[in-house]
Amino acid sequence: MPDVGFICATRGDEVKVISQEKKVAYSSYRCDECGRKIEAGETYELFVGKPSGEKSFIHRTCADCLSLLDHFFCESYICGKVIEQLEEYVHGVGGEIQSDRLAMLTPSAAGIVLELIDDYLEALSESTNVR
């Protein structure tokens, strides 16, 4: 299956957006998607949301994960699951991601996609060698 679509997720509980803005980090934080350290001076997205009937939460996303969101996801996605959803997408398209799509990503984001493709192809190779 060729790489033609976007990843769209639906949630059972909608999250009310309290604020969502790009900021420059004044100290270091951890990206809530990939776990990478966001260094002071880097741009990141700060999202504050409130699920129905629950406490509000803060979610920080680094520039690389924002790049993945911009080029692989629809407007809706599940916070904290971007890499996992991207991995499922890579498997769904048989590891075939268009090179022009990779070229639009930040270098680190492209590296994440390429690593997921390598992992998929390695697992595929291992499963065909077992038979």
Short mmCIF file of the C-alpha atoms (twelve columns), coordinates in Angstrom:
data_MODEL
# 
_entry.id   MODEL 
# 
loop_
_atom_site.group_PDB 
_atom_site.id 
_atom_site.type_symbol 
_atom_site.label_atom_id 
_atom_site.label_alt_id 
_atom_site.label_comp_id 
_atom_site.label_asym_id 
_atom_site.label_seq_id 
_atom_site.Cartn_x 
_atom_site.Cartn_y 
_atom_site.Cartn_z 
_atom_site.pdbx_PDB_model_num 
ATOM 1   C CA . MET A 1   0.000   0.000   0.000  1 
ATOM 2   C CA . PRO A 2   1.605   3.333   -0.973 1 
ATOM 3   C CA . ASP A 3   1.985   6.282   1.370  1 
ATOM 4   C CA . VAL A 4   -0.908  8.564   0.431  1 
ATOM 5   C CA . GLY A 5   -2.864  9.448   3.544  1 
ATOM 6   C CA . PHE A 6   -2.746  11.034  6.916  1 
ATOM 7   C CA . ILE A 7   -3.166  9.618   10.395 1 
ATOM 8   C CA . CYS A 8   -6.444  10.648  11.984 1 
ATOM 9   C CA . ALA A 9   -7.483  9.608   15.462 1 
ATOM 10  C CA . THR A 10  -10.826 9.891   17.124 1 
ATOM 11  C CA . ARG A 11  -11.198 10.117  20.855 1 
ATOM 12  C CA . GLY A 12  -14.074 8.945   22.971 1 
ATOM 13  C CA . ASP A 13  -13.698 11.932  25.268 1 
ATOM 14  C CA . GLU A 14  -13.117 15.256  23.618 1 
ATOM 15  C CA . VAL A 15  -10.542 17.542  25.183 1 
ATOM 16  C CA . LYS A 16  -11.380 21.200  25.621 1 
ATOM 17  C CA . VAL A 17  -8.478  23.346  24.431 1 
ATOM 18  C CA . ILE A 18  -7.616  25.863  27.107 1 
ATOM 19  C CA . SER A 19  -4.536  27.148  25.288 1 
ATOM 20  C CA . GLN A 20  -2.263  26.040  22.478 1 
ATOM 21  C CA . GLU A 21  0.719   28.113  21.489 1 
ATOM 22  C CA . LYS A 22  4.262   27.888  20.220 1 
ATOM 23  C CA . LYS A 23  6.760   29.111  22.769 1 
ATOM 24  C CA . VAL A 24  10.493  29.433  23.220 1 
ATOM 25  C CA . ALA A 25  11.700  27.358  26.161 1 
ATOM 26  C CA . TYR A 26  13.249  29.417  28.951 1 
ATOM 27  C CA . SER A 27  14.443  26.232  30.676 1 
ATOM 28  C CA . SER A 28  14.651  22.604  29.640 1 
ATOM 29  C CA . TYR A 29  11.553  20.411  29.349 1 
ATOM 30  C CA . ARG A 30  10.823  16.916  28.103 1 
ATOM 31  C CA . CYS A 31  8.783   16.349  24.923 1 
ATOM 32  C CA . ASP A 32  5.635   14.448  25.862 1 
ATOM 33  C CA . GLU A 33  5.669   12.658  22.497 1 
ATOM 34  C CA . CYS A 34  9.218   11.370  21.887 1 
ATOM 35  C CA . GLY A 35  10.776  12.013  25.313 1 
ATOM 36  C CA . ARG A 36  13.567  14.153  23.865 1 
ATOM 37  C CA . LYS A 37  14.880  16.983  26.008 1 
ATOM 38  C CA . ILE A 38  13.687  20.391  24.800 1 
ATOM 39  C CA . GLU A 39  16.612  22.698  25.494 1 
ATOM 40  C CA . ALA A 40  16.340  26.313  26.622 1 
ATOM 41  C CA . GLY A 41  15.992  28.520  23.528 1 
ATOM 42  C CA . GLU A 42  14.226  25.832  21.431 1 
ATOM 43  C CA . THR A 43  10.746  26.361  20.054 1 
ATOM 44  C CA . TYR A 44  8.070   23.955  21.239 1 
ATOM 45  C CA . GLU A 45  4.302   23.812  21.501 1 
ATOM 46  C CA . LEU A 46  2.600   24.169  24.852 1 
ATOM 47  C CA . PHE A 47  -0.888  22.676  24.925 1 
ATOM 48  C CA . VAL A 48  -3.192  22.959  27.918 1 
ATOM 49  C CA . GLY A 49  -6.324  20.853  27.685 1 
ATOM 50  C CA . LYS A 50  -9.155  19.638  29.870 1 
ATOM 51  C CA . PRO A 51  -10.937 16.337  29.258 1 
ATOM 52  C CA . SER A 52  -14.586 16.297  30.279 1 
ATOM 53  C CA . GLY A 53  -14.898 15.675  34.024 1 
ATOM 54  C CA . GLU A 54  -11.131 15.576  34.619 1 
ATOM 55  C CA . LYS A 55  -8.341  17.941  35.663 1 
ATOM 56  C CA . SER A 56  -6.595  20.025  33.033 1 
ATOM 57  C CA . PHE A 57  -3.203  18.871  31.766 1 
ATOM 58  C CA . ILE A 58  -0.109  20.367  30.136 1 
ATOM 59  C CA . HIS A 59  1.443   18.748  27.066 1 
ATOM 60  C CA . ARG A 60  4.750   19.895  25.537 1 
ATOM 61  C CA . THR A 61  5.727   18.927  21.987 1 
ATOM 62  C CA . CYS A 62  9.198   19.483  20.496 1 
ATOM 63  C CA . ALA A 63  9.771   20.946  17.018 1 
ATOM 64  C CA . ASP A 64  10.568  17.504  15.572 1 
ATOM 65  C CA . CYS A 65  7.310   15.952  16.747 1 
ATOM 66  C CA . LEU A 66  5.459   19.066  15.538 1 
ATOM 67  C CA . SER A 67  7.033   18.410  12.137 1 
ATOM 68  C CA . LEU A 68  5.651   14.850  12.220 1 
ATOM 69  C CA . LEU A 69  2.240   16.165  13.232 1 
ATOM 70  C CA . ASP A 70  2.242   18.746  10.426 1 
ATOM 71  C CA . HIS A 71  3.126   16.255  7.692  1 
ATOM 72  C CA . PHE A 72  1.569   12.962  8.812  1 
ATOM 73  C CA . PHE A 73  -1.462  13.768  10.981 1 
ATOM 74  C CA . CYS A 74  -4.902  15.307  10.593 1 
ATOM 75  C CA . GLU A 75  -6.017  17.879  13.129 1 
ATOM 76  C CA . SER A 76  -6.932  15.194  15.658 1 
ATOM 77  C CA . TYR A 77  -4.415  12.927  17.328 1 
ATOM 78  C CA . ILE A 78  -3.983  11.306  20.703 1 
ATOM 79  C CA . CYS A 79  -1.538  13.186  22.923 1 
ATOM 80  C CA . GLY A 80  1.468   11.095  23.841 1 
ATOM 81  C CA . LYS A 81  0.836   8.550   21.074 1 
ATOM 82  C CA . VAL A 82  2.333   10.248  17.996 1 
ATOM 83  C CA . ILE A 83  5.313   7.898   17.602 1 
ATOM 84  C CA . GLU A 84  3.148   4.831   18.256 1 
ATOM 85  C CA . GLN A 85  0.534   5.981   15.722 1 
ATOM 86  C CA . LEU A 86  3.258   6.795   13.201 1 
ATOM 87  C CA . GLU A 87  4.717   3.309   13.640 1 
ATOM 88  C CA . GLU A 88  1.277   1.801   12.918 1 
ATOM 89  C CA . TYR A 89  1.031   4.002   9.817  1 
ATOM 90  C CA . VAL A 90  4.474   2.870   8.566  1 
ATOM 91  C CA . HIS A 91  3.368   -0.753  8.969  1 
ATOM 92  C CA . GLY A 92  0.076   -0.004  7.208  1 
ATOM 93  C CA . VAL A 93  1.831   1.394   4.134  1 
ATOM 94  C CA . GLY A 94  4.358   -1.431  4.049  1 
ATOM 95  C CA . GLY A 95  7.248   0.857   4.988  1 
ATOM 96  C CA . GLU A 96  6.800   2.890   1.782  1 
ATOM 97  C CA . ILE A 97  6.993   6.594   2.613  1 
ATOM 98  C CA . GLN A 98  7.391   9.069   -0.241 1 
ATOM 99  C CA . SER A 99  10.789  10.765  -0.259 1 
ATOM 100 C CA . ASP A 100 9.276   14.206  -0.897 1 
ATOM 101 C CA . ARG A 101 7.278   13.790  2.304  1 
ATOM 102 C CA . LEU A 102 10.443  12.955  4.241  1 
ATOM 103 C CA . ALA A 103 12.165  16.002  2.754  1 
ATOM 104 C CA . MET A 104 9.550   18.287  4.366  1 
ATOM 105 C CA . LEU A 105 10.411  17.087  7.879  1 
ATOM 106 C CA . THR A 106 13.058  18.383  10.240 1 
ATOM 107 C CA . PRO A 107 16.200  16.235  9.981  1 
ATOM 108 C CA . SER A 108 15.519  14.590  13.358 1 
ATOM 109 C CA . ALA A 109 11.868  13.912  12.466 1 
ATOM 110 C CA . ALA A 110 12.975  12.315  9.183  1 
ATOM 111 C CA . GLY A 111 15.390  10.194  11.237 1 
ATOM 112 C CA . ILE A 112 12.515  8.987   13.414 1 
ATOM 113 C CA . VAL A 113 10.522  7.946   10.326 1 
ATOM 114 C CA . LEU A 114 13.531  6.235   8.746  1 
ATOM 115 C CA . GLU A 115 14.205  4.337   11.970 1 
ATOM 116 C CA . LEU A 116 10.572  3.165   12.046 1 
ATOM 117 C CA . ILE A 117 10.880  2.039   8.414  1 
ATOM 118 C CA . ASP A 118 14.124  0.163   9.212  1 
ATOM 119 C CA . ASP A 119 12.474  -1.525  12.205 1 
ATOM 120 C CA . TYR A 120 9.492   -2.524  10.056 1 
ATOM 121 C CA . LEU A 121 11.688  -3.940  7.279  1 
ATOM 122 C CA . GLU A 122 13.864  -5.805  9.772  1 
ATOM 123 C CA . ALA A 123 10.804  -7.368  11.433 1 
ATOM 124 C CA . LEU A 124 9.417   -8.257  8.008  1 
ATOM 125 C CA . SER A 125 12.713  -9.880  7.021  1 
ATOM 126 C CA . GLU A 126 12.867  -11.860 10.252 1 
ATOM 127 C CA . SER A 127 9.294   -13.098 9.824  1 
ATOM 128 C CA . THR A 128 9.955   -14.247 6.236  1 
ATOM 129 C CA . ASN A 129 13.222  -15.984 7.258  1 
ATOM 130 C CA . VAL A 130 11.426  -17.943 9.981  1 
ATOM 131 C CA . ARG A 131 9.139   -19.647 7.456  1 
# 
